[in-house]
């Protein structure tokens, strides 16, 4: 993957940017600030690479661009692989520990139903925003397009089968597949069993409780070590996204890209209003949430961002560990505001307009219902956003027109950055709202009296 001198030059430049990031670290610049600097550096580097390549319409046909993208993915995707390495042990141990340590008066059912209810509510709001923005911007109106007939819908699994698939029929397989919902269920059963057996066999159960506590401390330490390298990875990930997809691909469907990011901005404001309604300062929330939001934006992985999301909720937002671990884990796998809310709504409006399908009150009512309910049903599956579009278009009778979406799906990574960020923000907002309703939110931590994150301590 090195056949051109330009490949060597831009690999060297990337390594040079790492030295710049390291200088910030040595000067004790705050972790969140370093991450913002890294985002700017990655953006500039990606644009420079595209300019040197002559702003090609199809970067995949430029050999050295593909080589640069491949090498950059070693640092960006490699970092995400390390984070994903932590997801299963961190979620499993966190949920198990949370339930074991729950007091007798605490209700797991309340936590579950309030978390699911809030995730559904925010997804319904996301769908509404998507529908309104799509219509105001007249997406798809008057557009003509030629698409390859080979463009196919993702295979849709019946909702009943999808829900069954979330159950831990084989816990080991669920861990291997990253089925977080199944892992949560399995951990919950184990935790409840420990609590029951503790009354009769306290001496026998105690070593297991100590093991869980020790392993949790160890895995959190590993997580903070990995997270420390986030600014370096952010440079590579953002530069790689622009390098691989190009600026031209974004311009070709600029109207849809603009609509999606406008909808994301509107929903972000709605999330801030929810924070304010819970008696908290939305500006403080936004400052506290910088790290997971930037990582989500550059990495395009809600699941990969999960360890950072949980740590930020606990250490900066003041959410109790039980709520942070449980609700954030659910939010990374279902009720995703961007991928399963805004995006399918915008796509449905666009495709309907392109196909000349009338959108009346019953169409919008069905669209709203399908998006809200399916946001839980499609959770945790590969290609969540494309799956969401497939399900929604089928649900409102637009399945035959799915090929019209090919041009938009082609630039999916550019769209996925904003979608993933709002996914994570929705999960964080849900965790804070649920934590506040259960009396499990420390305002002193939220407001900054103990606002030193573990990442900054280790940085």
C-alpha positions as semicolon CSV with decimal commas, in nm:
position;residue;x (nm);y (nm);z (nm)
1;X;0,000;0,000;0,000
2;X;0,288;0,238;-0,074
3;X;0,332;0,297;-0,448
4;X;0,355;0,678;-0,456
5;X;0,578;0,933;-0,286
6;X;0,264;1,127;-0,186
7;X;0,159;0,833;0,031
8;X;0,489;0,849;0,220
9;X;0,467;1,228;0,254
10;X;0,117;1,229;0,402
11;X;0,192;0,940;0,637
12;X;0,489;1,146;0,759
13;X;0,269;1,455;0,797
14;X;0,019;1,256;1,005
15;X;0,299;1,140;1,236
16;X;0,414;1,503;1,254
17;X;0,067;1,609;1,372
18;X;0,098;1,350;1,649
19;X;0,406;1,536;1,776
20;X;0,203;1,859;1,778
21;X;-0,072;1,690;1,981
22;X;0,195;1,553;2,214
23;X;0,331;1,904;2,272
24;X;-0,018;2,012;2,385
25;X;-0,023;1,715;2,621
26;X;0,316;1,799;2,769
27;X;0,201;2,159;2,824
28;X;-0,089;2,020;3,031
29;X;-0,355;2,152;2,791
30;X;-0,693;2,014;2,902
31;X;-0,793;1,683;2,746
32;X;-1,115;1,822;2,592
33;X;-0,923;2,119;2,447
34;X;-0,662;1,885;2,297
35;X;-0,942;1,687;2,137
36;X;-1,089;2,003;1,980
37;X;-0,745;2,100;1,845
38;X;-0,709;1,749;1,705
39;X;-1,044;1,781;1,527
40;X;-0,933;2,106;1,360
41;X;-0,597;1,958;1,260
42;X;-0,769;1,649;1,113
43;X;-1,010;1,865;0,913
44;X;-0,730;2,080;0,771
45;X;-0,517;1,776;0,687
46;X;-0,806;1,603;0,507
47;X;-0,879;1,914;0,297
48;X;-0,507;1,955;0,209
49;X;-0,490;1,593;0,092
50;X;-0,796;1,646;-0,130
51;X;-0,652;1,967;-0,277
52;X;-0,320;1,795;-0,357
53;X;-0,519;1,518;-0,528
54;X;-0,700;1,778;-0,741
55;X;-1,039;1,743;-0,565
56;X;-1,130;1,421;-0,750
57;X;-1,501;1,339;-0,789
58;X;-1,428;0,975;-0,712
59;X;-1,136;0,935;-0,466
60;X;-1,158;0,556;-0,498
61;X;-1,001;0,585;-0,845
62;X;-0,692;0,764;-0,712
63;X;-0,453;0,495;-0,598
64;X;-0,242;0,702;-0,361
65;X;-0,553;0,843;-0,189
66;X;-0,667;0,490;-0,117
67;X;-0,322;0,409;0,019
68;X;-0,323;0,713;0,248
69;X;-0,674;0,623;0,365
70;X;-0,562;0,267;0,441
71;X;-0,263;0,379;0,648
72;X;-0,465;0,646;0,832
73;X;-0,720;0,380;0,923
74;X;-0,442;0,197;1,110
75;X;-0,441;0,479;1,365
76;X;-0,807;0,581;1,357
77;X;-0,978;0,245;1,321
78;X;-0,708;0,085;1,535
79;X;-0,801;0,315;1,822
80;X;-1,170;0,229;1,776
81;X;-1,078;-0,140;1,783
82;X;-0,915;-0,088;2,122
83;X;-1,225;0,090;2,250
84;X;-1,450;-0,186;2,116
85;X;-1,225;-0,434;2,297
86;X;-1,344;-0,272;2,620
87;X;-1,717;-0,249;2,544
88;X;-1,827;-0,604;2,633
89;X;-1,621;-0,648;2,955
90;X;-1,699;-0,292;3,067
91;X;-2,075;-0,315;3,011
92;X;-2,103;-0,668;3,154
93;X;-1,901;-0,588;3,464
94;X;-2,065;-0,246;3,516
95;X;-2,423;-0,379;3,498
96;X;-2,339;-0,681;3,716
97;X;-2,169;-0,458;3,974
98;X;-2,450;-0,203;3,967
99;X;-2,718;-0,465;4,041
100;X;-2,510;-0,637;4,310
101;X;-2,458;-0,303;4,486
102;X;-2,819;-0,184;4,453
103;X;-2,988;-0,121;4,786
104;X;-3,298;-0,315;4,881
105;X;-3,525;-0,018;4,811
106;X;-3,392;0,044;4,460
107;X;-3,608;-0,066;4,169
108;X;-3,443;-0,206;3,854
109;X;-3,782;-0,203;3,681
110;X;-3,815;0,174;3,725
111;X;-3,470;0,232;3,581
112;X;-3,546;0,010;3,280
113;X;-3,888;0,154;3,192
114;X;-3,785;0,515;3,241
115;X;-3,476;0,464;3,025
116;X;-3,672;0,296;2,745
117;X;-3,952;0,552;2,769
118;X;-3,711;0,844;2,745
119;X;-3,524;0,687;2,452
120;X;-3,853;0,639;2,265
121;X;-3,963;0,994;2,346
122;X;-3,641;1,152;2,216
123;X;-3,657;0,936;1,901
124;X;-4,016;1,053;1,844
125;X;-3,892;1,412;1,874
126;X;-3,610;1,330;1,630
127;X;-3,861;1,189;1,379
128;X;-4,074;1,502;1,409
129;X;-3,771;1,727;1,349
130;X;-3,669;1,517;1,047
131;X;-4,018;1,531;0,892
132;X;-4,046;1,910;0,941
133;X;-3,695;1,987;0,808
134;X;-3,743;1,754;0,510
135;X;-4,063;1,932;0,410
136;X;-3,942;2,286;0,475
137;X;-3,632;2,223;0,259
138;X;-3,843;2,036;-0,003
139;X;-3,599;1,745;-0,019
140;X;-3,637;1,543;-0,339
141;X;-3,880;1,788;-0,501
142;X;-3,810;1,822;-0,872
143;X;-3,505;1,596;-0,857
144;X;-3,432;1,348;-1,129
145;X;-3,182;1,074;-1,070
146;X;-3,037;0,773;-1,240
147;X;-2,964;0,488;-1,005
148;X;-2,830;0,140;-1,046
149;X;-3,108;-0,115;-1,034
150;X;-2,878;-0,337;-0,830
151;X;-2,929;-0,110;-0,530
152;X;-3,119;-0,329;-0,287
153;X;-3,285;-0,288;0,047
154;X;-3,122;-0,441;0,349
155;X;-3,284;-0,768;0,443
156;X;-3,552;-0,695;0,702
157;X;-3,594;-0,933;0,993
158;X;-3,945;-0,958;1,143
159;X;-3,978;-0,755;1,465
160;X;-4,057;-1,066;1,671
161;X;-3,737;-1,236;1,550
162;X;-3,537;-0,921;1,617
163;X;-3,664;-0,902;1,976
164;X;-3,588;-1,272;2,027
165;X;-3,241;-1,205;1,893
166;X;-3,184;-0,961;2,177
167;X;-3,227;-1,240;2,432
168;X;-2,908;-1,416;2,551
169;X;-2,975;-1,767;2,417
170;X;-2,597;-1,809;2,417
171;X;-2,424;-1,550;2,640
172;X;-2,082;-1,626;2,494
173;X;-2,211;-1,578;2,138
174;X;-2,384;-1,257;2,246
175;X;-2,053;-1,125;2,378
176;X;-1,873;-1,225;2,060
177;X;-2,141;-1,055;1,846
178;X;-2,149;-0,744;2,064
179;X;-2,519;-0,789;2,143
180;X;-2,521;-0,538;2,428
181;X;-2,888;-0,580;2,515
182;X;-2,837;-0,955;2,560
183;X;-2,529;-0,890;2,772
184;X;-2,727;-0,650;2,994
185;X;-3,003;-0,909;3,039
186;X;-2,752;-1,185;3,125
187;X;-2,567;-0,958;3,369
188;X;-2,899;-0,859;3,528
189;X;-2,993;-1,222;3,591
190;X;-2,651;-1,292;3,745
191;X;-2,667;-0,979;3,960
192;X;-3,016;-1,059;4,090
193;X;-2,907;-1,417;4,167
194;X;-2,609;-1,287;4,367
195;X;-2,839;-1,059;4,568
196;X;-3,073;-1,351;4,648
197;X;-2,797;-1,596;4,738
198;X;-2,614;-1,338;4,949
199;X;-2,878;-1,371;5,224
200;X;-2,814;-1,744;5,274
201;X;-2,459;-1,795;5,152
202;X;-2,284;-1,465;5,221
203;X;-1,942;-1,626;5,281
204;X;-1,960;-1,827;4,960
205;X;-2,080;-1,536;4,747
206;X;-1,836;-1,278;4,884
207;X;-1,532;-1,391;4,676
208;X;-1,738;-1,355;4,358
209;X;-1,841;-1,002;4,459
210;X;-1,477;-0,917;4,528
211;X;-1,378;-1,058;4,187
212;X;-1,640;-0,843;4,011
213;X;-1,525;-0,532;4,200
214;X;-1,158;-0,600;4,126
215;X;-1,220;-0,671;3,758
216;X;-1,427;-0,353;3,727
217;X;-1,142;-0,143;3,871
218;X;-0,896;-0,307;3,632
219;X;-1,110;-0,265;3,319
220;X;-1,177;0,102;3,403
221;X;-0,802;0,157;3,438
222;X;-0,744;-0,003;3,098
223;X;-1,021;0,214;2,951
224;X;-0,863;0,535;3,076
225;X;-0,526;0,430;2,934
226;X;-0,683;0,376;2,591
227;X;-0,892;0,695;2,605
228;X;-0,575;0,895;2,665
229;X;-0,484;0,837;2,298
230;X;-0,812;0,979;2,167
231;X;-0,676;1,315;2,036
232;X;-0,422;1,133;1,818
233;X;-0,690;0,905;1,676
234;X;-0,928;1,195;1,609
235;X;-0,674;1,356;1,373
236;X;-0,644;1,034;1,172
237;X;-1,018;0,956;1,168
238;X;-1,139;1,294;1,047
239;X;-0,862;1,331;0,789
240;X;-0,937;0,979;0,668
241;X;-1,311;1,047;0,625
242;X;-1,241;1,343;0,396
243;X;-0,961;1,159;0,215
244;X;-1,168;0,850;0,142
245;X;-1,493;1,022;0,039
246;X;-1,375;1,352;-0,099
247;X;-1,523;1,699;-0,093
248;X;-1,699;1,657;-0,429
249;X;-1,912;1,369;-0,302
250;X;-2,042;1,593;-0,026
251;X;-2,119;1,882;-0,262
252;X;-2,318;1,656;-0,500
253;X;-2,587;1,597;-0,237
254;X;-2,527;1,913;-0,038
255;X;-2,896;1,986;0,015
256;X;-2,955;1,655;0,195
257;X;-2,633;1,689;0,394
258;X;-2,736;2,042;0,497
259;X;-3,085;1,920;0,593
260;X;-2,944;1,644;0,812
261;X;-2,705;1,873;0,996
262;X;-2,974;2,139;1,041
263;X;-3,201;1,871;1,191
264;X;-2,915;1,753;1,415
265;X;-2,860;2,112;1,535
266;X;-3,231;2,158;1,609
267;X;-3,250;1,829;1,799
268;X;-2,936;1,921;1,993
269;X;-3,114;2,239;2,108
270;X;-3,417;2,029;2,207
271;X;-3,187;1,805;2,412
272;X;-3,049;2,116;2,583
273;X;-3,407;2,225;2,661
274;X;-3,469;1,884;2,821
275;X;-3,155;1,937;3,030
276;X;-3,282;2,281;3,134
277;X;-3,626;2,140;3,225
278;X;-3,443;1,910;3,467
279;X;-3,309;2,214;3,649
280;X;-2,957;2,196;3,503
281;X;-2,753;2,448;3,307
282;X;-2,750;2,339;2,939
283;X;-2,429;2,531;2,869
284;X;-2,253;2,344;3,150
285;X;-2,389;2,019;3,008
286;X;-2,253;2,098;2,662
287;X;-1,906;2,179;2,803
288;X;-1,905;1,856;3,003
289;X;-2,010;1,651;2,699
290;X;-1,738;1,771;2,459
291;X;-1,520;1,457;2,470
292;X;-1,779;1,186;2,387
293;X;-1,949;1,409;2,128
294;X;-1,624;1,480;1,942
295;X;-1,525;1,114;1,955
296;X;-1,868;1,011;1,825
297;X;-1,844;1,268;1,544
298;X;-1,502;1,155;1,424
299;X;-1,532;0,781;1,491
300;X;-1,892;0,733;1,371
301;X;-1,944;0,460;1,632
302;X;-2,192;0,497;1,919
303;X;-2,082;0,162;2,056
304;X;-1,712;0,244;2,032
305;X;-1,775;0,575;2,210
306;X;-1,963;0,399;2,493
307;X;-1,671;0,373;2,741
308;X;-1,606;0,747;2,706
309;X;-1,980;0,826;2,731
310;X;-2,017;0,631;3,056
311;X;-1,707;0,783;3,214
312;X;-1,816;1,136;3,119
313;X;-2,166;1,082;3,261
314;X;-2,017;0,965;3,591
315;X;-1,718;1,196;3,628
316;X;-1,844;1,518;3,469
317;X;-2,224;1,507;3,447
318;X;-2,268;1,369;3,800
319;X;-2,492;1,077;3,700
320;X;-2,485;0,782;3,939
321;X;-2,287;0,486;3,810
322;X;-2,592;0,258;3,799
323;X;-2,787;0,494;3,572
324;X;-2,487;0,596;3,360
325;X;-2,383;0,237;3,282
326;X;-2,734;0,103;3,226
327;X;-2,895;0,386;3,029
328;X;-2,593;0,477;2,816
329;X;-2,549;0,111;2,720
330;X;-2,913;0,090;2,611
331;X;-2,885;0,421;2,426
332;X;-2,586;0,298;2,226
333;X;-2,795;0,012;2,091
334;X;-3,157;0,126;2,062
335;X;-3,363;0,442;2,024
336;X;-3,076;0,614;1,843
337;X;-3,196;0,968;1,766
338;X;-2,981;1,019;1,456
339;X;-2,960;0,681;1,283
340;X;-3,311;0,563;1,371
341;X;-3,491;0,898;1,403
342;X;-3,377;1,193;1,193
343;X;-3,218;0,999;0,906
344;X;-3,510;0,767;0,816
345;X;-3,753;1,061;0,839
346;X;-3,546;1,273;0,599
347;X;-3,499;0,974;0,366
348;X;-3,872;0,895;0,359
349;X;-3,965;1,253;0,270
350;X;-3,691;1,269;0,003
351;X;-3,782;0,938;-0,160
352;X;-4,155;1,015;-0,149
353;X;-4,099;1,346;-0,327
354;X;-3,865;1,190;-0,585
355;X;-4,119;0,914;-0,655
356;X;-4,413;1,154;-0,671
357;X;-4,592;0,985;-0,381
358;X;-4,855;1,196;-0,206
359;X;-4,773;1,267;0,158
360;X;-5,100;1,320;0,343
361;X;-5,187;1,309;0,715
362;X;-5,213;0,930;0,722
363;X;-4,868;0,901;0,555
364;X;-4,707;1,122;0,820
365;X;-4,888;0,945;1,104
366;X;-4,768;0,606;0,979
367;X;-4,415;0,741;0,924
368;X;-4,403;0,878;1,279
369;X;-4,527;0,550;1,432
370;X;-4,298;0,325;1,224
371;X;-3,988;0,533;1,304
372;X;-4,059;0,546;1,678
373;X;-4,135;0,175;1,722
374;X;-3,869;0,045;1,483
375;X;-3,602;0,250;1,665
376;X;-3,608;-0,025;1,928
377;X;-3,658;-0,317;1,691
378;X;-3,355;-0,255;1,471
379;X;-3,115;-0,189;1,758
380;X;-2,774;-0,353;1,772
381;X;-2,769;-0,474;1,411
382;X;-2,486;-0,404;1,162
383;X;-2,560;-0,112;0,931
384;X;-2,819;0,032;1,166
385;X;-2,887;0,350;0,965
386;X;-2,939;0,166;0,635
387;X;-3,150;-0,093;0,815
388;X;-3,360;0,184;0,968
389;X;-3,422;0,336;0,625
390;X;-3,516;-0,006;0,484
391;X;-3,763;-0,073;0,762
392;X;-3,921;0,272;0,749
393;X;-3,954;0,286;0,369
394;X;-4,120;-0,056;0,374
395;X;-4,344;0,047;0,661
396;X;-4,484;0,346;0,471
397;X;-4,517;0,168;0,136
398;X;-4,206;0,310;-0,033
399;X;-4,006;-0,013;-0,046
400;X;-4,015;-0,031;-0,426
401;X;-3,852;0,312;-0,450
402;X;-3,552;0,229;-0,231
403;X;-3,304;0,255;-0,525
404;X;-3,374;0,631;-0,533
405;X;-3,175;0,657;-0,210
406;X;-2,855;0,522;-0,368
407;X;-2,689;0,863;-0,421
408;X;-2,740;0,956;-0,056
409;X;-2,626;0,621;0,081
410;X;-2,306;0,660;-0,126
411;X;-2,190;0,943;0,101
412;X;-2,309;0,776;0,420
413;X;-1,986;0,833;0,621
414;X;-2,028;1,211;0,589
415;X;-2,385;1,185;0,715
416;X;-2,293;0,931;0,980
417;X;-2,069;1,174;1,165
418;X;-2,358;1,402;1,262
419;X;-2,597;1,109;1,317
420;X;-2,362;0,934;1,558
421;X;-2,295;1,251;1,754
422;X;-2,667;1,311;1,810
423;X;-2,712;0,940;1,896
424;X;-2,462;0,979;2,180
425;X;-2,610;1,311;2,287
426;X;-2,957;1,155;2,301
427;X;-2,829;0,871;2,519
428;X;-2,649;1,119;2,748
429;X;-2,958;1,340;2,777
430;X;-3,168;1,033;2,859
431;X;-2,921;0,921;3,129
432;X;-2,925;1,266;3,290
433;X;-3,307;1,293;3,280
434;X;-3,350;0,942;3,423
435;X;-3,081;1,004;3,686
436;X;-3,251;1,327;3,793
437;X;-3,594;1,159;3,815
438;X;-3,452;0,881;4,034
439;X;-3,253;1,118;4,258
440;X;-2,926;0,978;4,125
441;X;-2,759;1,291;3,993
442;X;-2,498;1,491;4,184
443;X;-2,535;1,860;4,096
444;X;-2,202;1,948;4,256
445;X;-2,020;1,719;4,014
446;X;-2,229;1,848;3,722
447;X;-2,153;2,209;3,808
448;X;-1,781;2,145;3,832
449;X;-1,682;2,127;4,200
450;X;-1,548;1,779;4,133
451;X;-1,513;1,821;3,760
452;X;-1,186;1,641;3,707
453;X;-1,241;1,351;3,472
454;X;-1,027;1,041;3,499
455;X;-0,902;1,112;3,149
456;X;-0,756;1,442;3,263
457;X;-0,604;1,285;3,571
458;X;-0,418;1,034;3,357
459;X;-0,337;1,278;3,079
